[in-house]
């Protein structure tokens, strides 16, 4: 994914990770 998201998906809200 080209989204500026950390490797820790658990730490990132599933907002744009739909």
CHARMM-style PDB file with segment names, atoms N, HN, CA, C and O in Angstrom:
ATOM      1  N   UNK     1       0.841  -1.202   0.000  1.00  0.00      PROA
ATOM      2  CA  UNK     1       0.000   0.000   0.000  1.00  0.00      PROA
ATOM      3  C   UNK     1       0.876   1.253   0.000  1.00  0.00      PROA
ATOM      4  O   UNK     1       1.964   1.279   0.575  1.00  0.00      PROA
ATOM      5  N   UNK     2       0.376   2.261  -0.648  1.00  0.00      PROA
ATOM      6  HN  UNK     2      -0.508   2.240  -1.116  1.00  0.00      PROA
ATOM      7  CA  UNK     2       1.120   3.521  -0.725  1.00  0.00      PROA
ATOM      8  C   UNK     2       0.688   4.485   0.374  1.00  0.00      PROA
ATOM      9  O   UNK     2       0.945   5.687   0.306  1.00  0.00      PROA
ATOM     10  N   UNK     3       0.029   3.932   1.383  1.00  0.00      PROA
ATOM     11  HN  UNK     3      -0.179   2.955   1.438  1.00  0.00      PROA
ATOM     12  CA  UNK     3      -0.436   4.790   2.475  1.00  0.00      PROA
ATOM     13  C   UNK     3       0.655   4.942   3.524  1.00  0.00      PROA
ATOM     14  O   UNK     3       1.352   3.986   3.864  1.00  0.00      PROA
ATOM     15  N   UNK     4       0.787   6.163   4.028  1.00  0.00      PROA
ATOM     16  HN  UNK     4       0.221   6.939   3.752  1.00  0.00      PROA
ATOM     17  CA  UNK     4       1.804   6.479   5.046  1.00  0.00      PROA
ATOM     18  C   UNK     4       1.435   5.878   6.394  1.00  0.00      PROA
ATOM     19  O   UNK     4       1.193   6.602   7.360  1.00  0.00      PROA
ATOM     20  N   UNK     5       1.393   4.575   6.454  1.00  0.00      PROA
ATOM     21  HN  UNK     5       1.590   3.986   5.670  1.00  0.00      PROA
ATOM     22  CA  UNK     5       1.023   3.914   7.700  1.00  0.00      PROA
ATOM     23  C   UNK     5       2.179   3.082   8.230  1.00  0.00      PROA
ATOM     24  O   UNK     5       2.886   2.422   7.468  1.00  0.00      PROA
ATOM     25  N   UNK     6       2.363   3.119   9.538  1.00  0.00      PROA
ATOM     26  HN  UNK     6       1.789   3.655  10.157  1.00  0.00      PROA
ATOM     27  CA  UNK     6       3.415   2.338  10.196  1.00  0.00      PROA
ATOM     28  C   UNK     6       3.225   0.834   9.984  1.00  0.00      PROA
ATOM     29  O   UNK     6       2.174   0.387   9.525  1.00  0.00      PROA
ATOM     30  N   UNK     7       4.243   0.077  10.320  1.00  0.00      PROA
ATOM     31  HN  UNK     7       5.097   0.440  10.693  1.00  0.00      PROA
ATOM     32  CA  UNK     7       4.162  -1.369  10.134  1.00  0.00      PROA
ATOM     33  C   UNK     7       3.218  -1.987  11.154  1.00  0.00      PROA
ATOM     34  O   UNK     7       2.673  -3.072  10.951  1.00  0.00      PROA
ATOM     35  N   UNK     8       3.041  -1.276  12.244  1.00  0.00      PROA
ATOM     36  HN  UNK     8       3.484  -0.394  12.409  1.00  0.00      PROA
ATOM     37  CA  UNK     8       2.159  -1.793  13.300  1.00  0.00      PROA
ATOM     38  C   UNK     8       0.706  -1.476  12.967  1.00  0.00      PROA
ATOM     39  O   UNK     8       0.198  -0.407  13.305  1.00  0.00      PROA
ATOM     40  N   UNK     9       0.064  -2.394  12.318  1.00  0.00      PROA
ATOM     41  HN  UNK     9       0.477  -3.263  12.044  1.00  0.00      PROA
ATOM     42  CA  UNK     9      -1.341  -2.195  11.932  1.00  0.00      PROA
ATOM     43  C   UNK     9      -2.235  -2.145  13.183  1.00  0.00      PROA
ATOM     44  O   UNK     9      -3.315  -1.554  13.184  1.00  0.00      PROA
ATOM     45  N   UNK    10      -1.740  -2.784  14.234  1.00  0.00      PROA
ATOM     46  HN  UNK    10      -0.862  -3.264  14.234  1.00  0.00      PROA
ATOM     47  CA  UNK    10      -2.515  -2.826  15.470  1.00  0.00      PROA
ATOM     48  C   UNK    10      -2.586  -1.433  16.097  1.00  0.00      PROA
ATOM     49  O   UNK    10      -3.533  -1.093  16.804  1.00  0.00      PROA
ATOM     50  N   UNK    11      -1.559  -0.648  15.814  1.00  0.00      PROA
ATOM     51  HN  UNK    11      -0.789  -0.925  15.239  1.00  0.00      PROA
ATOM     52  CA  UNK    11      -1.475   0.691  16.384  1.00  0.00      PROA
ATOM     53  C   UNK    11      -2.231   1.697  15.515  1.00  0.00      PROA
ATOM     54  O   UNK    11      -2.517   2.815  15.944  1.00  0.00      PROA
ATOM     55  N   UNK    12      -2.546   1.286  14.303  1.00  0.00      PROA
ATOM     56  HN  UNK    12      -2.313   0.378  13.954  1.00  0.00      PROA
ATOM     57  CA  UNK    12      -3.230   2.186  13.385  1.00  0.00      PROA
ATOM     58  C   UNK    12      -4.698   1.814  13.254  1.00  0.00      PROA
ATOM     59  O   UNK    12      -5.033   0.644  13.067  1.00  0.00      PROA
ATOM     60  N   UNK    13      -5.564   2.798  13.353  1.00  0.00      PROA
ATOM     61  HN  UNK    13      -5.292   3.748  13.505  1.00  0.00      PROA
ATOM     62  CA  UNK    13      -7.003   2.553  13.230  1.00  0.00      PROA
ATOM     63  C   UNK    13      -7.368   2.059  11.847  1.00  0.00      PROA
ATOM     64  O   UNK    13      -6.775   2.490  10.859  1.00  0.00      PROA
ATOM     65  N   UNK    14      -8.330   1.166  11.762  1.00  0.00      PROA
ATOM     66  HN  UNK    14      -8.812   0.815  12.565  1.00  0.00      PROA
ATOM     67  CA  UNK    14      -8.728   0.617  10.464  1.00  0.00      PROA
ATOM     68  C   UNK    14      -9.686   1.558   9.749  1.00  0.00      PROA
ATOM     69  O   UNK    14     -10.787   1.178   9.350  1.00  0.00      PROA
ATOM     70  N   UNK    15      -9.231   2.802   9.602  1.00  0.00      PROA
ATOM     71  HN  UNK    15      -8.337   3.111   9.926  1.00  0.00      PROA
ATOM     72  CA  UNK    15     -10.077   3.799   8.961  1.00  0.00      PROA
ATOM     73  C   UNK    15      -9.831   3.792   7.455  1.00  0.00      PROA
ATOM     74  O   UNK    15     -10.763   3.699   6.657  1.00  0.00      PROA
ATOM     75  N   UNK    16      -8.565   3.890   7.089  1.00  0.00      PROA
ATOM     76  HN  UNK    16      -7.807   3.966   7.738  1.00  0.00      PROA
ATOM     77  CA  UNK    16      -8.198   3.907   5.678  1.00  0.00      PROA
ATOM     78  C   UNK    16      -7.737   2.540   5.232  1.00  0.00      PROA
ATOM     79  O   UNK    16      -7.416   2.328   4.063  1.00  0.00      PROA
ATOM     80  N   UNK    17      -7.707   1.617   6.170  1.00  0.00      PROA
ATOM     81  HN  UNK    17      -7.968   1.789   7.120  1.00  0.00      PROA
ATOM     82  CA  UNK    17      -7.239   0.270   5.867  1.00  0.00      PROA
ATOM     83  C   UNK    17      -8.400  -0.632   5.501  1.00  0.00      PROA
ATOM     84  O   UNK    17      -8.329  -1.851   5.663  1.00  0.00      PROA
ATOM     85  N   UNK    18      -9.453  -0.037   5.013  1.00  0.00      PROA
ATOM     86  HN  UNK    18      -9.511   0.953   4.881  1.00  0.00      PROA
ATOM     87  CA  UNK    18     -10.648  -0.798   4.673  1.00  0.00      PROA
ATOM     88  C   UNK    18     -10.367  -1.694   3.481  1.00  0.00      PROA
ATOM     89  OT1 UNK    18     -11.253  -2.422   3.033  1.00  0.00      PROA
TER      90      UNK     18
END
